[in-house]
Amino acid sequence: MIVTIQSQLINFSNAEDGAFLQRFFKTGPGQYGEGDLFRGIRVPVLRRLSKTHQDLPLELSEQLLHSAYHEDRLLALLILVRKFAHADETGRADIYTLYLDNTRFINNWDLVDTSAEHIVGAYLSDKSKEPLYRLTQSGRLWERRIAILATFHFIKRGKFDETLRIAEMLLTDKQDLIHKAVGWMLREAGKRDMQREEEFLGAHYRQMPRTMLRYAIEKFPQDKRLIYLKGTVSPSVHERTRHNLFKPG
């Protein structure tokens, strides 16, 4: 079955698009996607294929996830997301375990962003969040991004504590792709509870990498964005207590 799927992927391949994607996803020496290979297949095509192959056995999904080609791995993750959504608790546990056992293959931002909230966040929704904190402390860029992106599942349900705690832990992260992810999740939390976001920003905006801050305040009115960027937020904002910052979301 894997041979059949990969034959389909070959048929959908486009060399020109593949060359563009290898540049777009920074696959050159020393870049974050160094060495990754692209077939040149558009995401809507992969989403259609994931629906066609959503009954692919778990062990074959894992095999596809081990492919050297980026689109194959993305397809495997899209299939796993579909399988997770329709699985019982045992099936979800198996998919979650497979996911965390294979994070070395979930090795670019689109792979993380397509899957982390739907598998890791969804599985941990009613369980201990300790696995997220272990991922946050990982030396692997993509595991740290999985940690913060998994909290998108909680944000969409009006729960912000894990997002804020993990964001605080990642304030000093050196990777721009983490700065963007944290800022994005703070912005999403703010769409649902602006006070919670501003309490976090009031306590931490001076420490935040500029990219993280810009992403977090992207939807603020222009005058408010300038106040944060110039560092002239009212001192009263800084007097929020940690108790208030991490009140139940």
C-alpha positions in Angstrom: 0.0 0.0 0.0 2.9 2.4 0.7 4.2 1.7 -2.8 0.8 2.7 -4.2 0.7 5.9 -2.2 4.2 6.9 -3.1 3.4 6.2 -6.8 0.5 8.6 -6.5 2.8 11.2 -4.9 5.3 10.8 -7.7 2.5 11.4 -10.2 1.5 14.6 -8.5 5.2 15.8 -8.2 6.4 19.0 -9.9 10.1 19.6 -10.1 9.8 23.4 -10.4 7.5 23.6 -7.3 9.9 21.2 -5.5 12.8 23.5 -6.2 10.8 26.5 -4.9 9.7 24.6 -1.7 13.3 23.6 -1.0 14.2 27.3 -0.9 11.1 28.4 0.9 11.6 25.8 3.7 15.3 26.7 4.2 16.9 23.4 3.2 20.4 24.7 2.6 23.5 24.0 4.7 23.1 25.3 8.2 19.4 26.3 7.7 16.6 24.9 9.8 15.4 22.5 7.1 18.8 21.4 6.0 18.8 18.4 3.7 15.0 18.1 3.4 13.7 16.9 0.0 10.5 18.1 -1.7 8.5 16.5 -4.5 6.7 19.7 -5.3 3.1 18.8 -4.3 0.5 21.4 -3.2 -1.1 21.0 0.3 -4.7 20.8 -1.1 -3.6 17.7 -3.1 -2.2 16.1 0.1 -5.3 16.9 2.1 -7.4 15.1 -0.6 -5.0 12.1 -0.5 -5.3 12.0 3.3 -9.0 11.6 3.0 -8.6 8.8 0.5 -6.1 7.0 2.6 -7.4 7.7 6.1 -7.8 4.0 6.8 -4.1 3.4 6.3 -2.9 1.1 9.2 -1.0 2.8 11.9 2.2 0.9 11.2 2.1 2.0 7.5 1.4 5.6 8.5 4.5 5.5 10.6 6.5 4.0 7.7 5.3 6.9 5.5 6.3 9.4 8.2 9.8 8.0 7.9 10.1 9.0 4.3 12.9 11.3 3.2 10.4 13.4 1.3 8.6 16.3 3.1 5.3 15.8 1.4 5.2 12.1 2.3 5.7 13.0 6.0 3.1 15.8 5.8 0.6 13.3 4.2 1.4 10.8 7.0 0.6 13.5 9.6 -2.6 14.5 7.8 -3.7 10.9 7.8 -2.8 10.6 11.6 -4.9 13.7 12.4 -7.9 12.2 10.6 -7.4 8.8 12.3 -7.1 10.5 15.7 -10.4 12.4 15.2 -12.3 9.2 14.6 -10.5 6.9 17.0 -11.5 5.6 20.4 -9.4 6.3 23.5 -7.1 3.4 22.9 -6.6 4.4 19.3 -5.9 8.0 20.3 -3.3 6.8 22.8 -1.6 4.8 20.2 -1.5 7.7 17.7 -0.3 10.1 20.4 2.5 7.6 21.4 3.5 7.1 17.8 3.7 10.9 17.3 6.0 11.5 20.3 8.1 8.5 19.4 8.7 10.0 15.9 9.3 13.7 16.6 12.6 13.6 14.7 10.6 13.2 11.5 8.2 16.0 12.4 11.0 18.4 11.5 9.7 21.5 9.9 7.2 24.2 11.0 4.4 23.2 8.7 4.6 19.6 9.9 4.3 20.7 13.5 1.6 23.3 12.9 -0.6 20.9 10.9 -0.6 18.3 13.6 0.5 19.3 17.1 -2.8 20.8 18.3 -4.9 18.0 16.8 -2.9 15.1 18.3 -0.8 16.2 21.2 -3.1 19.0 22.4 -6.3 17.0 21.9 -4.9 13.9 23.7 -3.7 15.9 26.7 -6.8 18.0 26.9 -8.2 16.1 30.0 -4.8 14.7 31.2 -1.6 15.9 32.9 0.1 18.6 30.8 3.6 17.5 32.1 4.6 16.0 28.7 4.3 19.6 27.2 6.8 20.9 29.8 9.2 18.1 28.9 8.9 19.1 25.3 9.4 22.7 26.2 12.8 21.9 27.7 13.9 19.8 24.8 17.1 20.7 22.9 15.2 20.1 19.7 13.7 23.1 18.1 10.7 21.2 16.7 9.8 19.6 20.0 9.7 23.0 21.6 7.4 24.2 18.8 5.2 21.2 19.3 4.8 22.1 22.9 3.6 25.7 22.3 1.5 24.8 19.2 -0.2 21.9 21.1 -1.7 24.6 23.4 -3.8 25.9 20.4 -6.2 23.1 21.2 -6.7 24.6 24.7 -6.8 28.2 23.5 -9.7 27.4 21.2 -11.6 26.1 24.3 -10.9 29.2 26.4 -8.1 27.8 28.4 -4.9 29.8 28.5 -2.7 28.7 31.4 -0.6 26.2 29.6 0.0 28.7 26.7 1.1 31.4 29.1 3.3 29.2 31.2 5.1 27.7 28.2 5.4 31.1 26.6 7.1 32.3 29.8 9.5 29.3 29.7 10.4 30.1 26.0 11.0 33.9 26.5 14.8 33.4 26.2 14.7 30.8 23.4 17.2 31.6 20.7 15.3 30.4 17.7 13.2 32.7 15.6 10.8 30.0 14.7 10.0 29.7 18.4 9.6 33.5 18.8 7.0 33.4 16.0 5.2 30.4 17.4 4.9 31.9 20.9 3.9 35.3 19.6 1.2 33.7 17.4 -0.2 31.7 20.4 -0.3 34.8 22.6 -2.1 36.6 19.8 -4.7 33.8 19.6 -5.2 33.8 23.4 -5.7 37.6 23.2 -8.4 37.3 20.6 -10.4 35.4 23.2 -9.3 37.2 26.3 -7.4 40.4 25.7 -6.9 41.1 29.4 -5.0 37.8 29.9 -2.7 38.6 27.0 -2.1 42.1 28.2 -1.3 40.9 31.7 1.3 38.6 30.3 2.7 41.3 28.1 2.8 43.8 30.9 4.9 41.4 32.9 7.2 40.3 30.1 7.2 42.5 27.0 10.5 44.1 27.8 12.2 40.6 27.9 10.4 39.3 24.8 12.4 39.0 21.5 11.2 41.6 19.1 9.7 39.1 16.7 7.7 37.4 19.5 6.3 40.8 20.6 5.4 41.9 17.1 3.5 38.7 16.5 1.7 38.9 19.8 0.5 42.5 19.3 -0.1 42.2 15.5 -3.9 42.7 15.9 -3.7 45.5 18.4 -4.8 49.0 17.3 -1.8 50.9 15.9 -1.5 53.3 18.8 -1.4 50.4 21.3 1.2 48.5 19.2 3.5 51.6 19.2 3.2 51.9 23.0 4.5 48.3 23.4 7.2 48.7 20.7 8.4 51.9 22.3 8.4 50.4 25.8 6.0 53.0 27.2 3.3 50.8 28.7 1.7 52.2 31.8 3.4 51.1 35.0 0.1 49.9 36.4 0.1 47.0 33.9 3.4 45.8 35.4 1.8 45.6 38.9 -0.5 42.6 37.9 0.2 39.7 40.2 1.3 36.3 39.0 -1.9 35.0 40.7 -4.0 37.1 38.4 -1.9 36.2 35.4 -2.5 32.5 35.9 -6.0 32.6 37.1 -8.2 29.8 35.7 -8.7 30.2 31.9 
